[in-house]
């Protein structure tokens, strides 16, 4: 009986020792200071999103006011890609064509294009703070629809942009051409548009 | 310390030369930072290579650097001059400034078409998908296609020439007879094209395309067109 007790006590001690031995096994965590953990990635400015107000003067029609949503994606120092969606409405204008009065439908258009920065520089009013400005030529192609009709839309114009740290603003003017099928009743094939836009970087 | 009569004038001349030479040795390398991400923007700050700076924004291949007091833009090609950044950080910034392998495409054609697409590299080719739509008054037509683009010639780094071939599905809308189909009928279409592309910038390309589309129907109508398009490398 005593030998059994001693044997059990010995086994218990060995087990306890084994547990302690496991606990004291040196298991170092890989701590290699290669500096890679300190690297920081800057945030990326892909482009600019904007919301604008437009006024268009279309051939044989009155003024048309609209809302413009635009996106510009930077592709390099000078060029950027352009995407636009515009919703415009004839407010109080009625049109007389071929001795009949036509009230054109509201128009919707989308266009994809490109911009090229002709001038880049600093704008300053007080001389103490400066803001980068860009004067760019923009070309776009898309479709414009007037209710049940629509056609190819092509535009070319100039956009003057001021860049703040978080926001940007732009004034633009463009001439656009409409497919002759877009507004068959009023026979409009071109127009001029002014726009003012404000937006932010994304 | 005593100098002999002949040694002292020699030392005087040597000291004059050393003093004259010292300003040239101390000439510092200054790195210009610009107000915007382009060479056309004016320089608004200069930093020394060992000044501790960090990049807080990237736009294309340009980085907005700051030392917490002043900030300005520097092109990725100039990052190597900033010794305080370290080679690992420089490599990271260089890598993220490079364009990826995906291209977005948009354009319009002589046939009143507007199209948009996407392409990505697949071995020596690029796989593309493209959607074309034409609106002609109160009706229109569309084409969705996919295929392969292959560059067969280059002219320096600025121009390349591609051919492409694809298959797609065309559909007339609202009674249009472009594809010579009944309403809502989908027509299989084969297309081939040749592009001349100008690589305007690292991420931007402008091209001219001559294309030929064939409606695979009994009438075998074909549709040639010339397009202007632009590619955006993401």
HADDOCK unambig.tbl for C-alpha pairs under 7 A between the chains (distance, minus, plus):
assign (segid A and resid 36 and name CA) (segid B and resid 88 and name CA) 6.99 0.50 0.50
assign (segid A and resid 39 and name CA) (segid B and resid 89 and name CA) 5.67 0.50 0.50
assign (segid A and resid 42 and name CA) (segid B and resid 55 and name CA) 5.56 0.50 0.50
assign (segid A and resid 42 and name CA) (segid B and resid 56 and name CA) 4.53 0.50 0.50
assign (segid A and resid 42 and name CA) (segid B and resid 57 and name CA) 4.77 0.50 0.50
assign (segid A and resid 42 and name CA) (segid B and resid 58 and name CA) 6.19 0.50 0.50
assign (segid A and resid 43 and name CA) (segid B and resid 56 and name CA) 6.17 0.50 0.50
assign (segid A and resid 43 and name CA) (segid B and resid 57 and name CA) 4.76 0.50 0.50
assign (segid A and resid 43 and name CA) (segid B and resid 58 and name CA) 6.19 0.50 0.50
assign (segid A and resid 44 and name CA) (segid B and resid 57 and name CA) 5.48 0.50 0.50
assign (segid A and resid 44 and name CA) (segid B and resid 58 and name CA) 4.62 0.50 0.50
assign (segid A and resid 44 and name CA) (segid B and resid 59 and name CA) 5.98 0.50 0.50
assign (segid A and resid 45 and name CA) (segid B and resid 57 and name CA) 6.76 0.50 0.50
assign (segid A and resid 45 and name CA) (segid B and resid 58 and name CA) 5.90 0.50 0.50
assign (segid A and resid 45 and name CA) (segid B and resid 59 and name CA) 5.05 0.50 0.50
assign (segid A and resid 46 and name CA) (segid B and resid 59 and name CA) 6.31 0.50 0.50
assign (segid A and resid 74 and name CA) (segid B and resid 60 and name CA) 6.64 0.50 0.50
assign (segid A and resid 75 and name CA) (segid B and resid 60 and name CA) 6.35 0.50 0.50
assign (segid A and resid 75 and name CA) (segid B and resid 203 and name CA) 4.76 0.50 0.50
assign (segid A and resid 75 and name CA) (segid B and resid 204 and name CA) 5.55 0.50 0.50
assign (segid A and resid 75 and name CA) (segid B and resid 232 and name CA) 6.87 0.50 0.50
assign (segid A and resid 76 and name CA) (segid B and resid 60 and name CA) 5.52 0.50 0.50
assign (segid A and resid 76 and name CA) (segid B and resid 201 and name CA) 5.96 0.50 0.50
assign (segid A and resid 76 and name CA) (segid B and resid 202 and name CA) 6.37 0.50 0.50
assign (segid A and resid 76 and name CA) (segid B and resid 203 and name CA) 6.18 0.50 0.50
assign (segid A and resid 77 and name CA) (segid B and resid 37 and name CA) 6.38 0.50 0.50
assign (segid A and resid 77 and name CA) (segid B and resid 38 and name CA) 4.97 0.50 0.50
assign (segid A and resid 112 and name CA) (segid B and resid 106 and name CA) 6.66 0.50 0.50
assign (segid A and resid 120 and name CA) (segid B and resid 40 and name CA) 5.68 0.50 0.50
assign (segid A and resid 120 and name CA) (segid B and resid 41 and name CA) 5.67 0.50 0.50
assign (segid A and resid 121 and name CA) (segid B and resid 40 and name CA) 6.77 0.50 0.50
assign (segid A and resid 121 and name CA) (segid B and resid 41 and name CA) 4.93 0.50 0.50
assign (segid A and resid 121 and name CA) (segid B and resid 42 and name CA) 6.44 0.50 0.50
assign (segid A and resid 132 and name CA) (segid B and resid 35 and name CA) 6.40 0.50 0.50
assign (segid A and resid 132 and name CA) (segid B and resid 36 and name CA) 6.25 0.50 0.50
assign (segid A and resid 141 and name CA) (segid B and resid 107 and name CA) 6.97 0.50 0.50
assign (segid A and resid 141 and name CA) (segid B and resid 108 and name CA) 6.49 0.50 0.50
assign (segid A and resid 142 and name CA) (segid B and resid 114 and name CA) 6.05 0.50 0.50
assign (segid A and resid 148 and name CA) (segid B and resid 138 and name CA) 5.54 0.50 0.50
assign (segid A and resid 149 and name CA) (segid B and resid 137 and name CA) 4.59 0.50 0.50
assign (segid A and resid 149 and name CA) (segid B and resid 138 and name CA) 4.15 0.50 0.50
assign (segid A and resid 150 and name CA) (segid B and resid 135 and name CA) 5.82 0.50 0.50
assign (segid A and resid 150 and name CA) (segid B and resid 136 and name CA) 6.29 0.50 0.50
assign (segid A and resid 150 and name CA) (segid B and resid 137 and name CA) 4.87 0.50 0.50
assign (segid A and resid 150 and name CA) (segid B and resid 138 and name CA) 6.32 0.50 0.50
assign (segid A and resid 151 and name CA) (segid B and resid 135 and name CA) 4.86 0.50 0.50
assign (segid A and resid 151 and name CA) (segid B and resid 136 and name CA) 5.24 0.50 0.50
assign (segid A and resid 151 and name CA) (segid B and resid 137 and name CA) 5.80 0.50 0.50
assign (segid A and resid 152 and name CA) (segid B and resid 112 and name CA) 5.77 0.50 0.50
assign (segid A and resid 152 and name CA) (segid B and resid 135 and name CA) 6.65 0.50 0.50
assign (segid A and resid 181 and name CA) (segid B and resid 136 and name CA) 5.92 0.50 0.50
assign (segid A and resid 181 and name CA) (segid B and resid 137 and name CA) 4.22 0.50 0.50
assign (segid A and resid 182 and name CA) (segid B and resid 137 and name CA) 5.09 0.50 0.50
